[in-house]
Amino acid sequence: MVSSSKDESGSDGENSSGNAPESNSECLFAGGEKVLAYHGPRIYEAKVQKVDFRKNEWKYHVHYLGWNKNWDEWVGMDRLMKHTEENVLKQQALDKKAGVDKNPKSGRSSQVKPKSSSDGKLDKEETKNNVAKGKKRKADSGIEKNNSAAEKLLKIQIPSTLKKQLVDDWEFITQQNKLVKLPRSPNVEDIFTKYLDYRSKKDGMKTDAVGEILKGLRCYFNKALPVVLLYQKERDQYHEAVSDNITPSNIYGAEHLLRLFVKLPELLAFVKIDAETLIRMQQKLHEFLKFLQKNESTFFLATYDGPKITEGSGKGKDN
């Protein structure tokens, strides 16, 4: 039910202003070209899928190689570099600084982004060639085996009443053009605090495991919200509400937090987690969802009374 950033942004090129490029402007990257792209503090291999000239500058729609297509996005040329040996060295230097364990043969981090089987022929052919040439390492095989277990084990069952919340959420935004009024109260941080207090009273002082789960949820929520948890129509509101010194978990509430649980299996599918830990994690996540359900009337809005979405809102916005 949750819209990914690619769903509507993929049509941006068709709906762009269509301004003709100025004579002194230059398109530095071509469609189909393999490039290096900045995403946050790191650099990743990517492929240019579309090129468009909008708002007096070239924009490039990129797919990060080995990542789920939900991470595809439009970027400016300031985010891209040519795939040269010199720039690859820059990428490796940043990975080393970030403490990321790289597989030199695949050029990817062991902490890869979520990946699906539909990422395209490029990744499938690359894997096939590596196996054929005997370049697939045992460590890689171990990770793949673990990933398969992760996909099978992490099944998040969202209670039926909360599923209805997701449907209503979709209805308000996409059909009625309404937004959640921000900042929300209680916000995500408030909900986490209430849950920790609830578990402390119920379980005594043994809340370390709960605290770790909430820490992880907070991190995933803040990182994933602008990338895969927002509908395109919400992006203008996000850019207005969230600044450098404010995190999404202090602004958004249960409506957007619930969307995270739809995406979590996909986000965690390629994180190296042993089966026993996954089972415990699944149990903790279910307990948290029951807490949301128990406090549904307090945590969730009955209707969205935020600003109406104006025509064209969210168009042309990068992730």
N, C-alpha and C positions, 0 to 999 in steps of 0.2 A: 504493500500500500504506500510505501514511502517513495517519493520521487527522487531519483538520483540526478545529479547535476547534469549528466549527459543527455537526459531525456529531452529537455527543451533547448539546452544550449547548442545541441547539434544542429538546430535550424537557424541559429543566429546568423550564419553566413548568408542564408537565403533572405533573411529579414533585415540585413544590415542596411545602412543608409545608402550604400551604393555609390558613394563619392568616388569620382575618378581619381586615380593616383596622381599626385603632383609630379611634374617632370623631373624634379630632383630627388624624388623618393625612390627607394630601391628595395625590392623584395629579396631578402638575403637567403631565404630557405624555400625549397620547392616541395610540392606535395609528393609524398613517398620517400622523402629524404630521412635518413637516420641521423639524429642529432643528440646532443646532450642538453638536458633541461634542468634548471634549478627548480626545486620544490622544497620550500622552507630552507633549512641550512644545508641541504644535501643536493647532489647532482645525480641525475638518473638518465639512463639511456631511453630515448623516446623516438617515435616516428611521426613525422608531420603527415596528418591525414587530409587537412584542408587548409587553404590559404585564402584570406579575405582582407580587403582594404576598407577600414571603417574608422570614422572619426579621425581622419588624416594620418592614420598609421596602419602598418601591416599587422594583422593578427594571424596566429597559427593555431590550428586545432591539433593537439598532440595526443598520442597514446603512449603511455609509459610501458616499455617492453617488459613483459613478465608480471605486470600488474593487472588487476581487474579493470575492465573497460569503464566501470563507474568512476574511475579516477581521471578519465579523459577530460581535457579542458582546453579552453581558448587562452592563449598567452601572448604577450608582446615579445618583440625580438630581444628585449632586455633579459628575458628568462632563458634564452636559447644560445647555444654555442655550436660551432661546427664540430663534427665528430672526428677530431684530429688526435694524433698521439700526444701532443702537448696538452690538449684539454682533458684527455683521459687521465693524464698524470695529475691534473688539478682535482679531478673527481676522486681519484685514489687517495690524494692527500687529505681531502675533506672526510672521506670514509675513515681514514686512519685517526684523524683528529676526533671523530665522533665515537671511536672505539668499535667500529663495525667490522665484523669478521667477514672478509671478502673471499669468495671462491674465484681465484684468478683465472680458472678455465672457463667459467661461465660469465664472469664479469659482474655477478650479482651478489648481493648481500645474503647471508643466511637468514637475516631478518627481513624477508621479502614482503612486499605488499600482498594483500589478498588477491588470489588468482582464480579464475574460473576456467572450465574446460572450453568455453566459447571465446577465449581471447583471440583466436584467429590462427590461420595456417602458419604464420611466421613462427610462433612459439612451438607449435607442434613439430614443424620441420626441424627446428633447431634441436629439440630434444631427441628426435629420431636420428639426426646426424651424429649427435654426441654419443648415443648408444652404439651406433654402427661403427664409429671410429674408436670405440673403447675408451672414451674420454669421461664417461660418467663415473664419478667417484663413489666409494662406498658410503661416505658421509652423506652425499646427496640422496642415495637410495634410502638411507635411514630416515632422512627428513621426509621424503615422500611417503614412506610407510607410516610415519607418525602423522603426517597431514591427512592421510586417508582415514586414520583412526579418529582424528579431530573432527572431520566432517561427519562421520557416522555417530560419534558420541555426543557432540554438542547440539542437542535438540532442545531449543527453548520453547516450551509450551506457554503461550500467552493466554491467560484466562479469558473466557468468552466476553465478559463485560469490558475488558480492556481492548479486545479486538474491536468491539463496537466503538470505543473511543477513537481508535485509529481510523475507522470508517467515517465517523463524524468529523474528525480532524481533516480528512481528505475532502469531505463535502463542503465544510466551511470555507476552505481556502480555494479549491479548484472550481467549485460550482457557484458558491455565493460570494466569492471575492472578498472574504473577510480575513483579518489577521488577528493573531493573539496580541493583546495589548501588552507592551513591554515597558518597564521591567515587570516580570511576574513575581507574585508573592503568594505562596512560598516559591522560591526559586529552587534550582537543582541542589545547591549547597544546603539550603534549609531542609530539603527532603532527606539528604544524606545524614545531616545532623540528627534529625528526628528518628531516622532508622537506627542509627548507632545507639541513641538513648534507649530506644525500644528493645534492641538486642541486649544491651547491658542489663536492663531490668529483668529480661526474660532468662538470660544465660549467666547472670552474674558478671564477673569481670573478664570472662574469656571472650573478648571481642577483637583480638588481634587479626584473626582470619577475616572477620567482617570488615575491619578497617582496610585490609589489603584489597579486598574486592571493591570497596567503595573508591579507593585510590585509583584502581585500574579503570573503573567505570568513569570517574571524573576525567581522567586522561583521555580515554577514548571519546567521550562526549565532546570535550573541548576541541579535539583534533578533527573529529569526524563531522561535527555539525555543519561547518561551512562547505564541506566537500560532498557529503552524501546524505545529509539529514534534512536539508532544506528544499522546499519546493522553489522553483524558479521565481515564482511571484513573491517570495519572502526575502529575496536577496537584497533589494534596496533597503528594507527595514533592518536587515542584519548589518549592513555597512553603516547605517546611521546609529545603531544601538551599541555596537561592539567596537571599542577602540583599543589601542595598544595596552593600556593599563587596566582593561576590563576583560574578564574571561566570560565565555558564553554561559558557564554554569552559574554565574552570578546574575544573569539577565533572563535566561529562559527557565521554563518550569517543566512540569510533568508531561505536558503535551509533546514536547520535543524530546524529552528523555525517553519516553516510551518508544519513539521511533528507533532509538539506538538498539533496542532489543530485537527489532526486526533484522537489523544489519549485523548484529554481533557474530552469528555463526559464520557469516561470510568474512568478516574482518579478522576473526580468530583462526580461520581454517588453515592458514599457513604460518601460524606462530608455533614455535617449537615448544609444545606442552605435552607432558607424558599423560597417558590415559587415566591414571589414578587422579591426577590433579584436575583433569577435565571433568571427571565425574563429580568431584567435590565442588568445582566451580559451578557446574550446572545446578547442583542442589542449592548453592548459595544464591544464584540468580533467580531461581524459582521462588525461594523464600522472600527475596526482595520484591518480586512481582506480586506476590500475595499481599505484601505490606502495602503496595500501591493500590491494589484492588480494595483492601480493607479501608483505606483512606481516600477512596475515589472521589467522594463528594467534597472533600477538603482540598485535594491536590489538583483536580482537573476543573477546567471551566465548563459550565453548562452550555454556554454559547460564546462566540468570539465577538467582542465588542470593540476590537481594535480598529485602526483606520481602514477604510475601504481601499481595496487595491485599484489603482487607477489604470486605465488602458495603457498597455505598453510597459507596465512596471516590471522591472527585472530584466528587460531586454538589453542585450549588449554588455551585461555584467560578466566579468571574469570570476572564476572561483576564488 
